[in-house]
Amino acid sequence: MSKPDLEALVTPRIVDAFQAAIDKVGRREFETITELDDRQLASILAVGDQYVPVALVTLACQINKSHDDPNPAHTSVTECLKGTTIRMPTSQEPAQPQVAPARGGKRIPNLYAQSRVSSTQGGKSFLLLGFSVNTITFLILGYFLGGVLLSPLLGQPSCTGISPLGLSPCSGSIVGIILGAIGGLGYTYYYFVKKV
């Protein structure tokens, strides 16, 4: 179940943005894109005591922006909503803009679909970030533990791999990085093949 969209009180700024979008794509096209009928659109343009979904205001601004409107009050949602009252919707069914082609072959994105996709992408980004951190941890641990534990096995004194001037790898640290990389490959295999 999707969250209902916020609603904005119609102001002259919002009407100007709607009118600019209508001028760019035509009234019929605008009604098709926004799924408003002629009566609803006329009511909005009359600047009555009426609320419209913020998504419709955003859609009008996107239409204006895609047609290179230089006026920020027509293309910026923030500018368009200045001086209005925002509220939670009172009805259960907010109007939902659909993906529809605008003139010039440009497409107006569906705002609701974008929010669902971005939350899915955010989860995948978080998983990839966690995977990357774990893989880097294998290499760092291999470097330091290799210097401390493997150097004596190779006949060298134990080293931490850090000097006051920076990193100074010893042969144990180099072998530790190689073993860490092998561990990272095993982890990758488990994470992407076995775990699925």
C-alpha positions as CSV (number, residue, x, y, z in Angstrom):
1,M,0.0,0.0,0.0
2,S,1.5,3.3,-1.0
3,K,1.5,6.4,1.2
4,P,-1.0,9.1,0.2
5,D,0.5,12.2,-1.4
6,L,0.6,15.5,0.5
7,E,-1.8,18.1,-0.8
8,A,-1.2,21.8,-1.4
9,L,-3.7,24.7,-1.3
10,V,-4.1,26.1,-4.8
11,T,-2.4,29.5,-5.0
12,P,-1.8,31.9,-7.9
13,R,1.8,30.5,-8.2
14,I,0.5,27.0,-8.6
15,V,-2.1,28.2,-11.2
16,D,0.7,30.0,-13.1
17,A,2.7,26.7,-13.2
18,F,-0.3,24.7,-14.4
19,Q,-1.2,27.4,-17.0
20,A,2.4,27.4,-18.3
21,A,2.4,23.6,-18.6
22,I,-1.0,23.8,-20.4
23,D,0.5,26.4,-22.8
24,K,3.4,24.1,-23.5
25,V,1.6,20.7,-24.1
26,G,-2.0,21.8,-24.7
27,R,-5.0,21.4,-22.5
28,R,-6.0,17.9,-23.7
29,E,-2.5,16.5,-23.4
30,F,-2.1,18.0,-19.9
31,E,-5.4,16.5,-18.8
32,T,-4.3,13.1,-20.2
33,I,-0.9,13.3,-18.4
34,T,-2.4,14.4,-15.1
35,E,-5.6,12.3,-15.3
36,L,-7.7,15.3,-14.6
37,D,-11.0,15.9,-16.3
38,D,-12.0,19.3,-17.7
39,R,-14.1,20.2,-14.7
40,Q,-11.3,19.4,-12.2
41,L,-8.8,21.4,-14.2
42,A,-11.1,24.4,-14.5
43,S,-11.7,24.2,-10.7
44,I,-8.0,24.3,-10.1
45,L,-7.4,27.2,-12.5
46,A,-10.1,29.2,-10.8
47,V,-7.9,29.5,-7.6
48,G,-10.7,28.4,-5.3
49,D,-10.3,27.1,-1.8
50,Q,-9.1,23.7,-3.1
51,Y,-6.2,21.4,-2.4
52,V,-4.3,19.4,-5.1
53,P,-1.8,16.6,-4.7
54,V,1.8,17.9,-4.5
55,A,2.6,15.2,-7.2
56,L,0.4,17.2,-9.7
57,V,2.3,20.4,-8.9
58,T,5.6,18.5,-9.4
59,L,4.4,17.1,-12.7
60,A,3.4,20.5,-13.9
61,C,6.9,21.8,-13.0
62,Q,8.5,18.8,-14.8
63,I,6.5,19.5,-17.9
64,N,7.7,23.2,-17.8
65,K,11.3,22.2,-17.1
66,S,11.3,19.6,-20.0
67,H,10.2,22.4,-22.3
68,D,13.0,24.7,-21.1
69,D,10.8,27.3,-19.3
70,P,13.2,29.9,-17.9
71,N,10.9,31.0,-15.1
72,P,11.9,29.2,-11.8
73,A,8.3,29.7,-10.5
74,H,7.2,27.4,-13.3
75,T,10.0,24.8,-13.0
76,S,11.0,24.6,-9.3
77,V,8.6,22.8,-7.1
78,T,9.9,24.7,-4.1
79,E,9.3,28.1,-5.8
80,C,5.9,26.9,-6.9
81,L,4.8,25.9,-3.4
82,K,6.0,29.1,-1.7
83,G,3.1,30.6,0.3
84,T,0.8,27.6,0.1
85,T,-0.5,25.4,2.9
86,I,0.5,21.8,2.8
87,R,-1.7,19.1,4.5
88,M,-2.2,15.4,4.6
89,P,-4.9,14.3,2.2
90,T,-8.4,13.8,3.4
91,S,-9.6,11.4,0.7
92,Q,-8.4,7.8,0.3
93,E,-7.7,7.9,-3.4
94,P,-5.2,10.6,-4.4
95,A,-4.8,11.3,-8.1
96,Q,-1.8,9.5,-9.5
97,P,0.1,10.8,-12.5
98,Q,1.0,8.3,-15.1
99,V,3.9,8.0,-17.4
100,A,2.9,9.7,-20.6
101,P,4.8,11.2,-23.5
102,A,5.0,14.9,-23.7
103,R,5.4,16.8,-27.0
104,G,8.9,16.6,-28.4
105,G,9.2,12.9,-27.5
106,K,10.2,13.6,-23.9
107,R,8.6,11.4,-21.2
108,I,7.3,12.6,-17.9
109,P,8.3,10.1,-15.2
110,N,5.8,8.5,-12.9
111,L,6.6,9.9,-9.4
112,Y,5.1,7.0,-7.5
113,A,7.1,4.4,-9.4
114,Q,10.3,6.4,-8.9
115,S,9.9,6.3,-5.1
116,R,9.3,2.6,-5.1
117,V,12.4,2.0,-7.4
118,S,14.6,4.3,-5.3
119,S,13.8,2.4,-2.1
120,T,14.7,-0.9,-3.8
121,Q,17.9,0.6,-5.1
122,G,18.7,1.9,-1.7
123,G,18.5,-1.6,-0.2
124,K,20.8,-3.0,-3.0
125,S,23.2,-0.1,-2.5
126,F,23.3,-0.9,1.3
127,L,24.0,-4.6,0.5
128,L,26.8,-3.7,-1.9
129,L,28.3,-1.2,0.5
130,G,28.4,-3.9,3.2
131,F,29.9,-6.4,0.8
132,S,32.6,-3.9,-0.2
133,V,33.5,-3.1,3.5
134,N,33.8,-6.8,4.3
135,T,36.0,-7.4,1.3
136,I,38.3,-4.5,2.2
137,T,38.4,-5.8,5.8
138,F,39.8,-9.1,4.5
139,L,42.7,-7.2,2.8
140,I,43.5,-5.0,5.7
141,L,43.4,-7.8,8.2
142,G,45.6,-9.9,5.9
143,Y,48.1,-7.1,5.7
144,F,48.4,-6.6,9.5
145,L,48.0,-10.2,10.6
146,G,50.4,-11.3,7.9
147,G,53.0,-8.9,9.2
148,V,52.6,-10.0,12.8
149,L,51.9,-13.8,12.4
150,L,53.5,-14.8,9.1
151,S,56.7,-12.8,9.2
152,P,58.2,-15.0,11.9
153,L,57.3,-18.1,9.9
154,L,59.3,-16.6,6.9
155,G,62.3,-16.0,9.1
156,Q,61.8,-12.3,9.6
157,P,61.0,-10.3,12.7
158,S,57.4,-9.6,13.4
159,C,56.2,-6.2,11.9
160,T,53.0,-4.2,11.9
161,G,53.6,-2.9,8.4
162,I,53.4,0.7,9.6
163,S,56.3,3.1,10.3
164,P,56.2,6.7,11.3
165,L,56.7,7.6,7.6
166,G,53.8,5.5,6.3
167,L,53.2,1.9,5.3
168,S,56.3,-0.3,5.2
169,P,55.2,-3.7,4.1
170,C,57.3,-6.7,5.1
171,S,57.2,-10.1,3.3
172,G,54.6,-11.4,5.9
173,S,52.3,-8.4,5.1
174,I,52.6,-9.1,1.4
175,V,51.7,-12.8,1.9
176,G,48.9,-11.7,4.3
177,I,47.4,-9.5,1.5
178,I,47.5,-12.4,-0.9
179,L,45.8,-14.7,1.6
180,G,43.3,-11.9,2.4
181,A,42.5,-11.6,-1.4
182,I,42.0,-15.4,-1.6
183,G,39.7,-15.1,1.5
184,G,37.9,-12.2,-0.2
185,L,37.3,-14.4,-3.3
186,G,35.9,-17.2,-1.2
187,Y,33.7,-14.7,0.6
188,T,32.5,-13.3,-2.8
189,Y,31.7,-16.8,-4.0
190,Y,29.7,-17.5,-0.8
191,Y,27.9,-14.1,-0.9
192,F,26.9,-14.2,-4.6
193,V,26.6,-17.9,-5.4
194,K,25.9,-20.0,-2.3
195,K,23.8,-17.4,-0.4
196,V,21.4,-17.0,-3.3
